[in-house]
Amino acid sequence: MSERDEGTSIRTFLDELDYTVFGVGFVVTAIVVAAFLLRPDAAFDRMEGTNAFLWESLGWAYLVSMFLLVVFVLYLIFGPWGNIKLGAEDEAPAFRFSAYFAMLYSAGIAAGIVFWGPAEAIFHYSSPSPLSGAEAESTSAAVAALQYTFFHWGLSAWSAYVIVAIPIAYFAYRRDAPMRISTIIGPIVGFDNLDGPWAKAVDILAVFATIGGIATTLGLVGNQFLVGLEYSAGVGLGDTGTVLVITGLTIAFTLSVALGVERGILRISIFNMSLFAILTAAAFILGPTIYIVTVGTQALGGYINEFVTMSLYLGAGETGGVGADGDFVGAWTIFYWAWWFSWAPFVGLFIARISRGRTVRQVAATGVLASTGVTIPWFATMGGTSIYMQSSGRTDILGTLEAWGFDEAVAGYPLFEALPAGELLTVLFLVLVTTFFVTSADSSTLALAMLTTGGKEEPSTINRVIWGGLMGALASLLMVGGGTEALQQAAIIAGGPFAIITLLAVAVMILTFGGQRAVFLEETESTSASTGVSASEDD
């Protein structure tokens, strides 16, 4: 790049900034990174204390909030507001469905899906949910393990994203509002006041939630690489290796960012979904196919029948979770719900960005039903195979986990090792987790850049690189200092406050779409009067 081009890029970056959101977000994040770097013990103690308070005192709020979101999303899919267009009435969707779904799914929880696919069910098989009443490592525990895994990664996991995406897309494409999280509160504070203090506060909160959520995923994926190297080749890289691997991942998605949505994110997303389908099919065919179908079907039935009970179950202080003391619900469900809330700002904003021309029903059904429909076969295959290998004595996955300090990242390696063509499947598994993460990180840095430029849909590359670097630094420090447990605590802290914004989004949609539906009926009746078709028939 010439000096002139470099100067132009810097000027573009400076001219596009929302200095309040960018400045506060950057400074506070830099302070957090510095705190973990300079005074790690004190920083981790403070984080653990905050996490314990949220877990023990406000766990019910996470559960109730997510349940309400699922109920509302189902209403959007099957109710009368589903026909509302996110754009002009005659506007075609910006992307064909296959491309749209590939980007939506890859940007969502896909990197986490690959990480936890072989791991979560085997943990629940060993330490079942108290709600199931199953005996550890029994047949009923196998069904309950997959059931709870479906619950954690099914409808609830995707609902928060859609709840954030739809009002932003509606206001952006119907009322020319800026493409940022604070647009959600436009009807409350007035669209002319989206540069006011309340709107700035919402966008700053979204920045913090996004950083916490993506740093968690970046750390988990980096750890999976490190564990894979050590398990397969006996190469242990230590803290330096952790920083180098996470830095490498950061560079990878930063390079993709420069290509933009159509050339970068879209192409990698299509590759992701193709490889995802291949790996799922290969493990299903080469693994215990009948067992996967049998146990998976029973678990799906239990998930559907007991969805409400699981959604509102708080437990009674039983122990369980991710290799640590604590309540099962807190260690698993509350962590996941907080993680989804922390991802909601950037995934929701990204979905809004690619949803122009679609209806409310299309976005909600694709984002929740279709995504869940793809996710469940993956977890049934990976979790079912993992449990079968353990129960049949084909391989000791639980023993491997114990030997590795119950590090979830190791679970996939003995699983694939026990299957035919295990080495090839392991390589494909690592490629998939990398490319899925790249698209998630792409969308997150794009969202952060949009948030810190007042809603600019094509922010400068410099802005995205800055946020990518900060997230990489934070993930490295969390992994070096506290590992997976620290990442989970960061997700709970970052995601909790944003649950309030998602509930606000529901209220805004009720007020806005209720009025929009009335207008729609008036227009329909007017058209019917001139054509001789009744409004009820047309509807």
KACORLIN-V980197 format. One line per field, one symbol per residue. ss: DSSP state (H for helix, E for strand, C for the rest). burial: 1 if it has 16 or more other ideal C-beta (glycine too) atoms within 10 Angstrom, else 0. A space follows every 50 residues. Layout:
ss: ???
burial: ???
This chain:
ss: CCHHHHHHHHHHHHHHCCHHHHHHHHHHHHHHHHHHHHCHHHHHHHHHHH HHHHHHHHHHHHHHHHHHHHHHHHHHHHCHHHHCECCCCCCCCCCCHHHH HHHHHHHCCHHHHHHHHCCHHHHHHHCCCCCCCCCCCCHHHHHHHHHHHH HHHCHHHHHHHHHHHHHHHHHHHHHCCCCCHHHHHHHHHCHHHCCCHHHH HHHHHHHHHHHHHHHHHHHHHHHHHHHHHHHHHCCCCHHHHHHHHHHHHH HHHHHHHCCHHHHHHHHHHHHHHHHHHHHHHHHHHHCCHHHHHHHHHHHH HHHHHCHHHHHHCCCCCCCCCCCCCCCHHHHHHHHHHHHHHHHHHHHHHH HHHHCCCCEHHHHHHHHHHHHHHHHHHHHHHHHHHHHHHHHHCCCCHHHH HHHCCCCHHHHHHHHHHCCCCHHHHHHHHHHHHHHHHHHHHHHHHHHHHH HCCCCCCCCCHHHHHHHHHHHHHHHHHHHHHHHHHHHHHHHHHHHHCHHH HHHHHHHHHHHHHHHHHHHHHHHHHHHHHHHCCCHHHHC
burial: 00000000000010011101110111001001101100010011001000 10011001101110111111011111100011011110000011100011 11111111111111111111111111111111010010001111111111 11111111111111111111111100111111111110000001000011 01111111111111111111111111111110000000001110111011 01110110001001110110111011001101110011001100110111 01100110011010100001111001111111111111111111111111 11111111111111111111110111111111111111111001101101 10010111111111111110000011011101111111111111111111 11111100111011111111111111111111111111111111110110 111111011001100100010001000100000010000
